[in-house]
Amino acid sequence: MDATLLFVRVCTGAIGYAAWAYGRRTSSARHMGLGFVLIAYSWFVNDPALNAGIGAALTCLLFFPR
């Protein structure tokens, strides 16, 4: 496994966990769902650049709801 890919996976997983925990605390299904997707998707994408791009897009969805 590439170190860059591992770094991106850990970062997106940490952001996903924080979003999931926030959603659980505030009962926000949207944040819980996006947090779970941020945690899970990276294990199916093996290109670091694509992985980072998807992670950035999903993270933007956390802050821009519409």
C-alpha positions as CSV (number, residue, x, y, z in Angstrom):
1,M,0.0,0.0,0.0
2,D,1.2,3.5,-0.9
3,A,1.9,5.8,2.0
4,T,0.0,8.6,0.3
5,L,-3.1,6.4,0.0
6,L,-2.8,5.4,3.6
7,F,-2.5,9.1,4.6
8,V,-5.6,10.0,2.6
9,R,-7.6,7.1,4.0
10,V,-6.7,8.1,7.6
11,C,-7.6,11.7,7.0
12,T,-10.9,11.0,5.4
13,G,-11.7,8.4,8.0
14,A,-11.0,10.9,10.8
15,I,-13.2,13.5,9.1
16,G,-15.9,10.9,8.6
17,Y,-15.8,9.8,12.2
18,A,-16.1,13.4,13.4
19,A,-19.0,14.0,11.1
20,W,-20.7,10.8,12.2
21,A,-20.2,11.6,15.9
22,Y,-21.6,15.1,15.3
23,G,-24.6,13.7,13.5
24,R,-25.2,11.2,16.2
25,R,-25.0,13.9,18.9
26,T,-27.4,16.3,17.0
27,S,-29.6,13.6,15.5
28,S,-28.7,14.6,12.0
29,A,-29.2,11.7,9.6
30,R,-27.4,13.7,6.9
31,H,-24.2,14.1,8.8
32,M,-24.3,10.6,10.1
33,G,-24.8,9.3,6.5
34,L,-22.0,11.4,5.0
35,G,-19.7,10.5,7.9
36,F,-20.3,6.8,7.2
37,V,-19.7,7.3,3.5
38,L,-16.5,9.2,4.2
39,I,-15.3,6.3,6.4
40,A,-16.3,3.5,4.1
41,Y,-15.7,4.7,0.5
42,S,-11.9,5.0,0.7
43,W,-11.5,1.2,1.1
44,F,-12.9,0.8,-2.4
45,V,-10.9,3.5,-4.2
46,N,-7.2,2.7,-4.7
47,D,-6.0,5.8,-6.5
48,P,-4.8,8.4,-4.1
49,A,-5.7,11.4,-6.2
50,L,-9.2,10.1,-6.9
51,N,-9.6,9.2,-3.3
52,A,-8.6,12.7,-2.2
53,G,-10.9,14.3,-4.7
54,I,-14.0,12.2,-3.6
55,G,-13.1,12.9,0.0
56,A,-12.9,16.7,-0.7
57,A,-16.3,16.6,-2.5
58,L,-18.0,14.7,0.3
59,T,-16.4,17.0,3.0
60,C,-17.8,20.0,1.1
61,L,-21.2,18.4,1.2
62,L,-21.0,18.5,5.0
63,F,-20.7,22.3,5.1
64,F,-22.8,23.3,2.1
65,P,-26.2,21.6,2.6
66,R,-27.9,22.8,-0.6
